[in-house]
Amino acid sequence: MRTLGNFFKRLLCWLLVLLLAALAAVGGVLGLQGWRLYRTTQQDLPAAQLYETISARPSFTTCDAIPQTYIDAVIAVEDSRFERHHGVDPLAIVRALWTDLKTKSLAEGGSTLTQQLAKNVYFTQEKHFARKAAELFAAVDIEKHYGKQQIFEMYVNTIYFGSGYYGIAEAAQGYFGKTPAELTSAECVLLAGLPNAPSAYSPNSSPALALKRSQVVLDRMVSAKKLTKIQAMELQDEITALPVLAPD
């Protein structure tokens, strides 16, 4: 019996080694595919030219023309470790990978703001592992060339807010008839929640979901100590009263 038990232990060990080797091989192939895809994007628009290209747009908005509440809200809900990572957040990736394995999907991306910027500028929204690898290479490259403020500016000027609005300037004008600088704190929180799923959360088509998403943003801001619980409750009341969320 002892001999049989040792045999199964050795067999289990070998199976584990083979599994790890297979995972490493697959990871290497996907990494190589991702690297090649990333290099292709850099031929068309090198990371070093990214800010110059995006900031040339007529609607480009700098951070000094964006309310601090909006900046705090975006970082809290999208990338709480934005100031501490270098384009890729290993902790977020591990959490997302665990969720993806449990759900057998790529629903959780673990993407930093820098990765989202890279995806918006260089890649399609199609989810596959090679593209994800390319996104990581691009994000690290972007962080080598720019400071956090420039990265944030590029991000908020390229993301989609739903209803055909790209960038914070179009979204502020489209939803509220204002410039970004004129946005109230309630409006900032509402807008900060939209890019996660712009078609689903658009106030024009799904006001109830947009309102629900704003509560998630407020909860994250409280966790990040950007708001007190009382301030969050007051803001939620203001968001609920926004005309854009009023039923037709």
LINFEN-V881236 format. One record per helix or strand. SS is the DSSP state (@ for helix, = for strand). FROM is the first residue (numbers start at 1). TO is the last residue. If there is no record, write none. Layout:
# LINFEN-V881236
SS & FROM & TO
SS & FROM & TO
This chain:
# LINFEN-V881236
@ & 2 & 44
@ & 47 & 55
@ & 63 & 65
@ & 68 & 78
@ & 90 & 103
@ & 113 & 122
@ & 129 & 145
@ & 148 & 156
= & 160 & 160
= & 166 & 166
@ & 167 & 176
@ & 180 & 182
@ & 185 & 201
@ & 207 & 223
@ & 229 & 240
@ & 243 & 245
